[in-house]
């Protein structure tokens, strides 16, 4: 398939309007879900999630998916790019605060 | 700094565990998450990691105990899924091995004292008087057992996971 077809290819029911994504704010245990466009960036969706959650963004907040993969280096990726990487396929994201351990 | 060891409070732990579990489950069930609540203070959580050779995932079983919760984090230990216990050295393979993360480490036998998930989100971390940055000390106002699970999952993910532990 060429890229134009891939860009339009739904992978789940409802995906034709863009994937549904879930953001869990771990500190408050609140979760929101909404649709995004395949061309939207993770950063944009993360910003939108805060608004829907009614939570303020703290400088130390990080984003990972529910597989535990850190996404802070991938905030500029689109959801199409995320879906094409086996480590970032999950559409469930967690907003987590800092924790420590091994390096202290 | 060295943070104080949290105080055991079974009554508070039972209530907070039940409260947070309901908030986490929302419209799902324990079975849908493959979690098992063994008693009022104990939760078993299966976790998978992508195998190093790219084959079938490596499965682990994490036991959380909430007898110091919510003032302190849950006890977190990987256990043998058959015996539901952990004994070193024979059960070291049931502890994941990670290389590289600076926020967590998995020790099958920390200083000869048994298993330690070295994270400020586990009770054992405080019991061994591990050094911790002030901003990382367990804070029940913004931390809960999902914080613990998120930290552990992070250590078991790419690019850190290196397969099963060994003695």
HADDOCK unambig.tbl for C-alpha pairs under 7 A between the chains (distance, minus, plus):
assign (segid A and resid 26 and name CA) (segid B and resid 146 and name CA) 6.34 0.50 0.50
assign (segid A and resid 26 and name CA) (segid B and resid 147 and name CA) 6.35 0.50 0.50
assign (segid A and resid 27 and name CA) (segid B and resid 142 and name CA) 4.57 0.50 0.50
assign (segid A and resid 27 and name CA) (segid B and resid 143 and name CA) 5.33 0.50 0.50
assign (segid A and resid 27 and name CA) (segid B and resid 144 and name CA) 6.93 0.50 0.50
assign (segid A and resid 28 and name CA) (segid B and resid 142 and name CA) 6.87 0.50 0.50
assign (segid A and resid 29 and name CA) (segid B and resid 23 and name CA) 6.53 0.50 0.50
assign (segid A and resid 29 and name CA) (segid B and resid 24 and name CA) 6.29 0.50 0.50
assign (segid A and resid 67 and name CA) (segid B and resid 153 and name CA) 6.41 0.50 0.50
assign (segid A and resid 67 and name CA) (segid B and resid 157 and name CA) 6.72 0.50 0.50
assign (segid A and resid 68 and name CA) (segid B and resid 150 and name CA) 6.31 0.50 0.50
assign (segid A and resid 68 and name CA) (segid B and resid 153 and name CA) 4.58 0.50 0.50
assign (segid A and resid 68 and name CA) (segid B and resid 154 and name CA) 3.91 0.50 0.50
assign (segid A and resid 68 and name CA) (segid B and resid 157 and name CA) 5.58 0.50 0.50
assign (segid A and resid 69 and name CA) (segid B and resid 154 and name CA) 5.86 0.50 0.50
assign (segid A and resid 69 and name CA) (segid B and resid 157 and name CA) 5.63 0.50 0.50
assign (segid A and resid 69 and name CA) (segid B and resid 158 and name CA) 6.32 0.50 0.50
assign (segid A and resid 70 and name CA) (segid B and resid 154 and name CA) 7.00 0.50 0.50
assign (segid A and resid 98 and name CA) (segid B and resid 136 and name CA) 6.21 0.50 0.50
assign (segid A and resid 99 and name CA) (segid B and resid 103 and name CA) 6.19 0.50 0.50
assign (segid A and resid 99 and name CA) (segid B and resid 120 and name CA) 5.96 0.50 0.50
assign (segid A and resid 99 and name CA) (segid B and resid 121 and name CA) 6.88 0.50 0.50
assign (segid A and resid 99 and name CA) (segid B and resid 136 and name CA) 4.86 0.50 0.50
assign (segid A and resid 100 and name CA) (segid B and resid 103 and name CA) 4.37 0.50 0.50
assign (segid A and resid 100 and name CA) (segid B and resid 104 and name CA) 6.57 0.50 0.50
assign (segid A and resid 100 and name CA) (segid B and resid 119 and name CA) 5.61 0.50 0.50
assign (segid A and resid 100 and name CA) (segid B and resid 120 and name CA) 5.27 0.50 0.50
assign (segid A and resid 100 and name CA) (segid B and resid 132 and name CA) 6.68 0.50 0.50
assign (segid A and resid 100 and name CA) (segid B and resid 136 and name CA) 5.52 0.50 0.50
assign (segid A and resid 101 and name CA) (segid B and resid 102 and name CA) 6.75 0.50 0.50
assign (segid A and resid 101 and name CA) (segid B and resid 103 and name CA) 4.64 0.50 0.50
assign (segid A and resid 101 and name CA) (segid B and resid 104 and name CA) 4.80 0.50 0.50
assign (segid A and resid 101 and name CA) (segid B and resid 105 and name CA) 6.91 0.50 0.50
assign (segid A and resid 101 and name CA) (segid B and resid 118 and name CA) 5.21 0.50 0.50
assign (segid A and resid 101 and name CA) (segid B and resid 119 and name CA) 4.09 0.50 0.50
assign (segid A and resid 101 and name CA) (segid B and resid 120 and name CA) 5.59 0.50 0.50
assign (segid A and resid 101 and name CA) (segid B and resid 132 and name CA) 6.84 0.50 0.50
assign (segid A and resid 102 and name CA) (segid B and resid 102 and name CA) 5.25 0.50 0.50
assign (segid A and resid 102 and name CA) (segid B and resid 103 and name CA) 5.42 0.50 0.50
assign (segid A and resid 102 and name CA) (segid B and resid 104 and name CA) 4.88 0.50 0.50
assign (segid A and resid 102 and name CA) (segid B and resid 105 and name CA) 5.27 0.50 0.50
assign (segid A and resid 102 and name CA) (segid B and resid 118 and name CA) 5.92 0.50 0.50
assign (segid A and resid 102 and name CA) (segid B and resid 119 and name CA) 6.84 0.50 0.50
assign (segid A and resid 103 and name CA) (segid B and resid 102 and name CA) 4.86 0.50 0.50
assign (segid A and resid 103 and name CA) (segid B and resid 103 and name CA) 6.44 0.50 0.50
assign (segid A and resid 104 and name CA) (segid B and resid 131 and name CA) 5.67 0.50 0.50
assign (segid A and resid 104 and name CA) (segid B and resid 132 and name CA) 5.55 0.50 0.50
assign (segid A and resid 104 and name CA) (segid B and resid 133 and name CA) 6.83 0.50 0.50
